[in-house]
Amino acid sequence: MKLVNLNEAKAQLSRLADAAAEGEDIVIARDGKPLVRLVPFETRKRSDGFGIDRRLGPLPGDFDKTPTDFKEYS
């Protein structure tokens, strides 16, 4: 992990961004305290869906209806 002061990071942002893109762990600090971490941007594949796994198929038509046995709790 490379700890870099915020003022130094301002002056060397391009070099630090290149290093982070190559996998180096870059942490930017203010007054010696870690503030942010530079990480490479990862493009998501269309198959990387959130929530329900796309391989399971479509959602049932009544997926958002409250089950009858649950109504006593609401």
N, C-alpha and C positions, 0 to 999 in steps of 0.2 A: 504494500500500500504506500502510495506517495502522497504525503500531506503538503499542500501548497497554500501559502497565504493568499487571501483574496486579492490584494494589490498585485502580487506576482502573477496570479492567474489572469488578471485583466491584461497584463502585458504579454502573456504567453498563451492566450486562449487557443489559438490555432494549433500550436504544438501539443498542448494538453489534450485537445479534442482528438488529434491524430493518435496520440498514445492510448487514449481510452478506447478508440475504435479498434485498436490492435489488441485490446484485452488487458491493458494495464489498469490497475485500480487507482484512480485519482480521486482524492478527497480535498475539497477546498475548505479552508478554515478561516475564521475571523477571530482575531485575538487568541490564536492557538487552539480554539475549540472547533471541532469538525462542524461544518455547516451544510454542505451538499456533496454529493458524489457524482462524478461524471461516469456515465455508462453508455455503451454503444446502443444505438437505436436498432431494434429488431423489427423487421416487417413481419406482420402476421399473415399466415396463409389463410385462405378462405375457409379451410377445413378446421381452423382453430376457433370454433364457435364458443361463446359463453353459454353457461346454463346447460340446457339439455343437450346431450350428445347427439349430433346430427345423424349419427349412424343408427340411432334407435328408431328413426322414422318420425312422421309428423305427430304433433300433439293431438290428443283427442279433442273433439269439439267442446266437451264440457269440462276442460281442465281447470277453468277459473270459477266454476260453480262451487258453492259451499256444500259439502256432503251433508245429507240429511241427519246423520248421527252426530254431526258436529254443531248443529244449530243450537243445541242446548248450552253451549259455551259462549255464544255471542250475545 
